[in-house]
Amino acid sequence: MATSLRLSGQRVLVTGAGRGIGRAIAQLCAAEGARVALTARTTLELEETARLLPKGQSLVLTADVTSDEQVESLVQAVVQAWGGIDILVNNAGGAQASKGLLHELPAVNLTRLLDLNVVSVHRVTAAVLKHAMLAQQSGKIINISSRAGKQGLPQMSSYVASKFALEGLTATLAAELKDQGITVNSISPGMVDTRSFPKAPEKRGVRTPESIANGLWTVLESPSSGHYLHVDELDSAVAQGFSPSTALKPINELGFQAYLEPRKQENASGPSQKIP
C-alpha cells in the first residue's frame, strides 16, 4: 500500500536554498511531496540543489533577499507558477565576519547583519503575506534562527542582536496573524557544518544540515505559533521519552502572553494598564 506523503500538494518557498541548511530543507520537503521554489543569489548553487530534487518539483529563482524589487519579483513568480505559497522557510542570512568586543567593532557590522538576518525576513515575509497567505487564510512561516537569539555571547554582539531581533519579529508576527490561519515559528538548528560554520575545533555536537529534519516536521505538524524550537532540545526530549512537541517553547513565555492577556481583558471590560 502506498504511503501518503506529509507535504503532498504543498507549495514551499525556501530562501538561501543553494547550499547547507536551505538545501537540506528543500530536499526534505520535496521528498515528502512538496513543490519547492529555490532562491538564493547564486544560480549555479540553486541548480545543484534542483538536481537533487525529483524532476518537476522545483523552481529555480535567483534573487537577493536584500532587494525590495527582486523579492517582489520572486514571490510574484512563485504565485504565478503555482497559484500560491503554503510554507515559507526564511533561511537566508549571514554570520558575524569576525569576533570582537563591541567597542572594537564598526557599527557597519551590526547594520549588515540586521539587513541580512532581520530586514530580509521582514521583506520576504511581507511579500508572501500580501501575494499569497493572507488571501489563502492559511500558511506556515518558519524562520531559521539560532541559540544566539536567546542568550548573550561575548564578542558576537552583532550576530546576537540580529537573532534577538529575529525572535522578536517572529513573536510579533505570530500575534498579528493569530486569527488568519497562519502560524509563525522559529527553529534553531544548533551548530551545523556549513560554509558559515565549516570547522569546529571539536566535532562532537556539530550537526549535518540534514539533522534539522525532526525539528522541521515538529514545527510543520504543530498548530502552535510564536514558538521556538532548538533541535538539540528536541533530541533530548525524544531520548527521554517525551513527545517532540514538548520541545516547542513560547519565544517569550511571559512577555508574549502578558501582551495578549490584557487586551482580552480590555476588550471585555474597558482599557487596561498601559504596557511599556
Secondary structure, DSSP 8 states (H G I E B T S, - for coil): -----TTTT-EEEEESTTSHHHHHHHHHHHHTT-EEEEEES-HHHHHHHHHTS-TTSEEEEE--TT-HHHHHHHHHHHHHHHS--SEEEE------SS---GGGS-HHHHHHHHIIIIIHHHHHHHHHIIIIIHHHT-EEEEEE--GGGTS--TT-HHHHHHHHHHHHHHHHHHHHTTTTTEEEEEEE--SB-BTTB---SS-TT-B-GGGGHHHHHHHHT----SEEEEHHHHHHHHHTT--GGGG-EETTTTHHHHHHHHHHHHHHHS------
